Amino acid sequence: MVADYDAAVRNHVIDLLDIDTALVALVEMIPQPNHLLIENIAVAPAFQGLGHGRRLMDHAEHHAAACGFGEVRLYTNQLFAANIDFYRRLGYRIEREETIAVGVIVHMGKSI
């Protein structure tokens, strides 16, 4: 992992979902000139499959609209077929695939 989390907290929008005292999930968003980029979405294993990922995706789309964006974009590894299927069910389309040294990145987007 080479992510600079200190910089991410300073420069990105990171919203947390907590239930009672448990941190359940997070979404990390980066405003771009013409869209909102979802950099990261994560749900704690004990809370997966309960709709929290969908809830955070809805939250990100509402945040994008409130900021005046008409599009949300994200990317994922091609090997994560379940993620790609999840995003497609939410209305995201594959825009392009990019081959990098460690695999293939699938870029997706959705007009809102």
C-alpha positions, -999 to 999 in steps of 0.1 A, spaced: 0 0 0 14 33 -10 -16 56 -3 -9 88 15 -38 87 40 -27 120 57 -30 138 24 -62 120 16 -78 132 48 -66 168 41 -75 169 4 -104 146 -2 -140 143 11 -142 112 34 -175 104 49 -180 77 75 -210 55 82 -212 44 119 -239 25 136 -240 29 174 -203 29 182 -191 8 152 -174 22 122 -193 4 94 -181 19 61 -165 48 44 -165 66 11 -136 87 -2 -145 113 -29 -123 136 -49 -139 166 -67 -126 169 -102 -131 197 -127 -162 181 -144 -172 151 -122 -169 136 -87 -144 107 -84 -151 79 -59 -116 70 -49 -125 44 -23 -155 27 -8 -151 2 19 -175 -17 42 -162 -36 72 -165 -74 66 -190 -79 95 -213 -54 79 -211 -65 42 -242 -77 24 -265 -54 44 -269 -26 18 -243 -2 33 -223 -1 1 -254 9 -19 -262 35 8 -227 51 4 -230 50 -33 -263 69 -31 -247 93 -7 -218 100 -31 -243 106 -60 -263 130 -38 -230 148 -28 -220 151 -64 -254 166 -74 -252 190 -44 -218 201 -57 -232 207 -92 -216 177 -109 -236 158 -135 -214 127 -134 -198 103 -109 -168 82 -119 -149 54 -102 -124 27 -111 -118 -9 -100 -96 -38 -108 -109 -60 -136 -104 -91 -113 -131 -77 -90 -160 -89 -111 -184 -87 -82 -176 -50 -78 -181 -44 -115 -214 -62 -114 -225 -42 -83 -216 -9 -100 -234 -19 -132 -266 -27 -112 -264 8 -98 -263 22 -134 -226 27 -139 -212 20 -174 -178 9 -184 -160 38 -200 -127 22 -207 -101 -4 -196 -65 5 -188 -37 -20 -186 -11 -12 -160 18 -32 -146 -3 -50 -120 -34 -57 -141 -63 -41 -158 -82 -11 -143 -118 -7 -153 -130 29 -154 -167 34 -149 -191 64 -148 -227 74 -143 -246 105 -153 -267 118 -124 
